[in-house]
């Protein structure tokens, strides 16, 4: 079990009648039971609430001797999940309405097992969803969301966690949607024979125009001055807040499932809640929109600049993108079966959407102007421990945490506030005193210099030839000279214009011994011949006169049997 690694099980073949969200692999359940042994509790029952088969996460309700609790396997990377664990602990310690952690026997808040982070928290009872059919329920939900955003301000992540921030990526988010809307058009053209292709092509230009116009307005908005305040100033956004993750409980709205929290302009959560509610209603109701914004404003006051960003985000074609984006996964099936009804639903709400937004834009002056003349620097992150089960990969940054809870900061880092600038990257963080909680200190922001690399100049043909000639000349000069020592087979290699001391001498190679066969008529074969052998008759050299006479001899005298007589050689067989 120690080697079991949690992976998505969306592709597992399930028995008929089993819902994927109500199933987990047996190995995962066994691992959950092993995790529970690290807590000081006795478990009586274990009920699976829901799972995420496409991501590899699950949550159980467990009955213990300490009451009902929940154990959850966080599907994200362990270091990313540690960021969320730190946020939930930060808010629960301050008494805000989020589930509190049950520590392990060692006093840790989480356990890493199977490549995921596990937590055990209180099971809040009773929790009741607010009403979705009247404005009162929506207002209660928005008020609870405003409380959550306000209470998350000043959070700093634990040491070793992977910080999650979307506050600086709004522009890229809009650019991504604009690009993908272009993909929708390309797919509709590629599958022009499908039923809904013509309907999509008929409206795609309008949504492209809306996206580009709103993006242009966003670029001229106060967004750069707002994000200069830093992440800790704005706090966290839930990123998945809705009617199920915010429910009425003891004392008010409780916020649960904080797995995906991230630094962001918190108004993003309010926009998602409003636009999804209007989409469910099938019409944009200005009374509902104003009531939801006012309820949020009572819990977490907003200013004119925040209201403008909210309006821009509401005007962007988010709902069109959210419903049509499935086309990229299975274009043919989606265009044939699903798209027609989706387009009808989106187009039905469009007239009321722009009518409500045109009236809502006038409400901007009802809110006070914000002060974004100076920027704020965030405090340093704090140390928090974690534990890893045997067999899992231990993260050194968890175990190396010092006993102190905060980090001391040298006084030379603190200086007077600078002139307002827009940061290119998030500012670094400083810790505050432990008794007063994190406060904001103004520090100079170092702007990153732009570096432009010069392009290499292109060489002309003439310069290339000249360089090649010079290179060849240098190679010739670098060639080594070879000499032969007279009277021997010793090869002397010396460098060009080098002293004799640096010369190298190759050893003399021994000649191979020639083998002579017994054809010479000797008793023993001669292995190495150094001088001419006496037993062998020496051939008579041709005299110049004889050679001249032989040239004048008629062809019959030069027949095959007479050649040796003419040359004075012994006949064949006299050897």
N, C-alpha and C positions, 0 to 999 in steps of 0.2 A: 504493500500500500504506500510505502514511502516514495516509490518511484512513479506513482500514478500522477500524470499531469492532466489538468483539466483543459479540455478542448471543446468547441461547440459540437453538439450532437444533433444538429438540424437534419443531417443526412441519414440518421439511424432509421432503420425500418421498424416501425411500431406496429403492434397488434391492432386489429380493427377496433374502433371505439375509444382508443386512447388519444387524448388531446395532447399535442406537443408541449403546451405550456403547463401541463399538469404531470409531466414526466421528467425524471432525471435518471441518468445511468446508475446502476447499483453501486459502482465504484465511488461515485460522488457522494451518495448517501452514507456509505461506509466511512469515507473520509470526514464527513460532517460529524459522525459519531465519535471518531477519533479526536477531532478538534474539541469536542465538548468535554473530553476527559481532562483538558487543561484548565477547566473552570471548576470552582468550588461549588458544585451543585449536583443534585441527583435528578436525572431526566426520566420522567414517567411516560411521556408520549411525545410524538413528533409528527407534525402535519405539514405537508408541502402546501404552501400558499400559491406560489407561482414560480415559473422558471423562465429563463431566456435561452432557449436551445440554440439560437443563432449566434449567441455571444458567450455562453458558458457561465451563466450566473443563476442563482436560485435563492429563495428565502423560505424558511420554515418557521412555524409557530411551535414552540416547545413548552410543555408543561413540566415544571420543576418544583422542587421543595421551596423555592423562593418566589413562586408565582409564575405567571405566564411571561415568557420571554420570546425573543426572536433571534435566530441565527441566520446569518446572511453570508453568501459567497459573492464577493464583489467581482464583477466580470472584467473590470479594467486591469491595466498593469498594476502590480503591487505599489510601485512608487506613486503612480497617479491616484490610486485609491487612498494612499496615505494622506494626500492633500485633502480629500473629502472627509476622512476620519478626523483630521485636525480641525476642520471647519465645524463639524458637528460637535466635537468636544468643546471648542471655543464657545459656542453658543449655549450648550447645555450647562456649562459651568457658570455662565452668567445668569442662568435661570430662565432662559427663553424656551419656548415651546417646541423643542425637538427631542427625540428619544435620547435618553442617557445611556452611556456604555456600561456594560458589566465587565470589570477587569478580570484578567486571568489570575491564576494562583500566584504568578510572579508579579502581578500588578500592571500588566501591559494591556493596551487597549485593543490590540489586534494580533492575529496569528497568520503567518504565511504558510500555506500548505497547498500542494498540488499546483504551484505556480500562481496562486491567487491569494488575495487577502481576505480573511474571515473576521467577522465582528459579531458580538452578542450584545443586544440592546434590550431596553424595556419594551414590553408590548403595551402600548397605550390603549386603555379601555375606559369609557367607550369612545369610539370615533365614528362620527356620522357625517356623510357627505351633505353639504349645504344644498339648498334647493336650486335647481337649474331653470325653473319655469318662471321665476319672478326676479325682479331687480334686487330685492332684499338679500337673497342668497348670493347673488353675484357681488353685491357690495361688501358682504361679510368676507367673501373670499379675497377680494382686492385689498380690504383693510388688513387682513392677515398677511398678504404678500408684502404690503408696505412695511409692516412690522418686521418681517423677516429680513428685508433689505436693510432697514435701518439698524437692526441689531448685528448685522454681519460686518458693519464698517469697522475698520481697524484690525481685521483678522490678518495674521501672518502665518504662513504654512510651517510645518515642523521641518526640522533638519532632515535631509535625505529624501524629501518628497519631490515629486515632479509637479512644478507649479503649472496650473492650468489658467490661462488668461485669454479672453477674447476681446478685451477692451480696445486693443489696437487694430483689430482686424475687420472692422465694419466695412471699410472700402473694398477689401478683397472679397468679402461676402457678397456684396452687390455685384461686383465684377464677375464672380463665379455664376451667379444666377443669370446675368445677361448672356454669358457665353452658353449656358445650358439651354436657354430659350432658343438660341440659334441652332442647337442640336435638335430640338424638337422639330423645327422647320425642316432640317435636313432629313430627318427620319420620315416625316410626312411625305416629302418628295420621293424618297427612296421606295416607300410603300404606297404609291399613289393609287393602286388598285383596291386598297382596303376601304371599308365602309366610312370611317370617320376621318380619313385623310383630308378630304376636301373641306370638311368643317373646321379642322385645325388650321389649315392654311388660310382660311377666310378670316380668322381672328388673330393669328400669330403676330401680324404686323402691328396691331393695336397694342398688344401687351409688350412688344419690343419697344414701341414708342414710349409707353408709360415707364418702363424700366429705365430707359436712357434719360428721360426728363427728370425723374425723381433722383437718379444718381447725380445728375448735374446740379440739382438743388442741394443734395447732400454735400457735394464738394465745396459749396459756398456757405455751409452751415457753421455754427460755432463748435462743431465736433473737435477740431484740433485743440482749441483752448480748453475744452472740457477734459479731454484725456490727459492734458498736462498736469492735472491734479494728482494723478497717480492711481494705482490700483487700490491701495488701502483706503483711500478717501471714498471711493464709490462702493467698495464692498463686493459682495458676491451676488451672482444671479443663479437661480436654481436651474435654469435651462430646460426643465421639464415640468414646470409647475402647471397644475390643472385641478380639475374637480376631484381627482382621486388622490393626488399627492398633497392636497391641502384640505383637511377635514376638521369639522367642529368637534372639539373635545373639552376636557376640563380647563376652564379659564379662557377659551377662545379657539382660534384656528391653530392647529398643529401642522407643522411642515414635516413630511417624512420623505424617505428615499432621496437622500442628499448625495447620491453617488456621483452625479454629474455637475456639481457646483463648480463655478469658475468665476474668476474676476471678469466683470463686464459692467457696462452701463446697465443698471438694474431695470431701466425702463423697457428693456428687451422682453423681460418676463411679462410685463403688463401688456405690451403689444401683442404677444402671442395669445394671451388669455382673451383679449378683446376680439381680435380678428377671428379666432377659432369659434368664439361664442356667436359672433355675427354670421359666420359660415353655417353653424348648426341651425341658427334661426331662419336662414334663407333670406334675410333682409338686414340691412344695416340700420339699426334703430338709434337715432341720435340721443334719445333720452337714456337708453341703457349705456351708451358710450360715455356720456357726461357723468352719469351716476357712478360708473366704475372708476373713472379717473378721479372724481372728487373723493371717493372712499379711500383710494390709494393715497391721495394728497393729504388726507387727515392723519394717516399713520406715518408717511414719509414725504414731507413737503417737497414739491417740485418747483422749479423756476421756469422762466420763459425759454431759456435755452434747452432745458430738458424737454419741455413741452414741444418745442420745434422738432427735436430729434424723434420724439414719439410720433408726431404727425407724419414725418417723412417715412418712418418705418411702416406705419399703417398704410400709407399711400402706395408703397412699393408692391408689385404684384406677387406677394408671398404666397397667397392661397392658390393662385393659378399654378405657380411652380410646385407647391407641395402636392397638388393632386395629379399633375401631369408628369412629374419626374419619373414615375414608374415606367414610362415608355422606353427608357434606355435599356431596361433589363430584358424585356421580351416585346419588341415593337409590334410584331405581327399580331400576336394574341391581344395585346392591349388596344391596338387600333381597331380590331375587329369586335371586341366584346365590351370593353370598359369605357373607352374615351368618350363616346357619344353622350352617355348619361352624365359624366363628369363635366364636360363642356356646358351642357345645359344647366347644370347646377351653378357653375361659376358665372356664366353669363346672366343668370337670373338676378344675382346679387350686385352686378356691376353698376346699374343706374343708381340704386340706392346708396351704394358705397360712395360715389363721387358727390352725390347730393349731400350726404352727411359730412363728408370731409370738408366740403366748401364752407359749411356752416361752422364746423368745429374749429377751423383755422382762425376764426375771429376770437376764439376764447383765449388766445395766447396772451393778450394784454391783461387778463384777469389774474395772472400769476406774477410774482415779483421777479425782477431781473436778478440774475445770478452774478456772483463776484468771481471772476476767473482771471483776475489781474496777476495773481501769483500762483506758483505751482508748489505742490507738496511732495516731499520725499517719504517713501515708505520705511517702516522700521525693519530691522533685521529679523530673520526667521529664528525660531526657537528650537530647542532640542526636545525630541520626544522619543521614547524607546519603543521597540516592537519585539516580537518573538517569532522564531522560525522553528517549525517542527523538524525533527531529525530526518535527514535525507534531502531536505530542500536547500536551495541556494541561499546562503546567508548574505545579506547585504551589509557590507562593512559600515556604511554610514549609519545604520541602525544601532549596531553594537558599540560603536566608538563614541557614542554620545556621552559628554561629560556629566557629572552629577548636577551641576548648576543648570537652572532652567533657562537662563538667558545669557547672552553674551555681552561682555563689557566692551565699551567703545571708547577709544582714545579721544581726548578732548580736542586734539588738533583737527579732527574731521568736521567739527562744528564751526560754521562760519556764518556771516551775515547773509540774508536772503539776496539773491541776484535779481537782475531784471527779468521780466517774464520771457520765457522762451518755450518753444514747442519741442519736446524731446523726441529724438529719433528712435530711441530704445528706452525701455522701462528703466527708471532710476533705481540705484541700489538702495538698500534698506538699512535702517539703524534701529537698535533696540532702545526701549525706554525703561524707566524705573519699574520694578516689579509691582510696587504697591499701587501705582496710579493707572496701570494698564497702558496700552500703546497710545502714545500721542504723536502728533505729526511735527517734524522738525524740517525747517526749510534749509536746503543745501544747494550749492551750485550744481547745475547739471552740465556735465561735460558733453559737448556735441561732437559727434564722430565726424572726422574730416572725410570729405569725399576724395577718393583717389582715382585718378584717371590714368590708365596705362597707355603710353604712346604706341601707335601701330607701327610695326616694322616697315621700313622703307623697301620698296621693291627694287631689286637690282636690275640694271639694264643689261642688254646682251653684251655690250662692250666690256663693262666692268666684270662680268662673269668670265669672259675669256681671259682677261688680264689676271684675275685671281687664279684661274686654272693654270696659267703658265707659270706664275710664281710658285704655286704649289708643286708643280712638276720639277722645277729647278731645285727646290728645297729637298724634295725626295731624292734627286740624283746626288746631291751633296751628302746626304745622310747614308748613302750606300757604302758598304764596307768593301775594302780592297782585298783581293785574294792573290796570294803569291805561292809559288812552289819552291821549296828549298832544293837547291841543285844537288844532284846525285842521290836523292832519296825520294820516298813517297810521302814525306811529311808536308802537310798543308798548313801554311801560315796565314791566319786571318787577322788583319789589323784594322783598326778604325782609321778613318780618314784624318790625317794630320794628328795622329796621337803618338805619344811617346812609346818606345819599344817595351817599356815595363807593363803597359796595359794590353800587349798583344797576347792572344791565346794560341796555343799550339795543340793541334789535334794529334792523338796517338797514331802511330803507323799501323795500318791494318796488315795482318799476316796474310800472305797469299795462300790460297787453297792448294793442297797437295793433289797432284794429278795421279790418277790410278792408271797403271800400264798393264795390259793383259799379257798372257803367256804366249802370244803369237810370235814373240821375238826369239823363241827357241831356247830360252834360258831355263835353268833348273828352278829358280825362284823368281817370282814376279818382282819387278823393280817398282817400288812404291813412289820414289821421287827421282826424277831425272834432272840432273844438274849439268852433265856434260854429254857430248855425243858418244854413243856406244860404239865400240870397235867392231862388234859382231855384225853390225848393220853396214852393208856396203853403201858407200857414199855415192850419190848420183854425180855423174860427170857434167860439169858445167858446159854449156854450149859455147863454142868458140865463135867469134864474130864471123869468121870466114865460112864456117860450116853453116851457120845460120843463114848467111847470104846465099850459099849454094842451095840450101834446102828450099829456098824460096823459088829458085829457078828449076827445081826438079819437076818433072812432068807429073801430073796427077796419078798415074798408075803406080809410081814408086812410093807414094804416100798412103798406100792402103793400110788397112788396120794392122796387118801382121808385120809390116816393114817399118813402122814408126820407131820402134825401139832400136833397131839396127842403125838407122840413120842418126839417131841421137847418141849412139854409143852406150845404150843402157842394156843390162843383161836381160835375157829372155825371161818370160814368165815361167816360173817353176824353179829358177836358179836361186831364189831367195832361200 
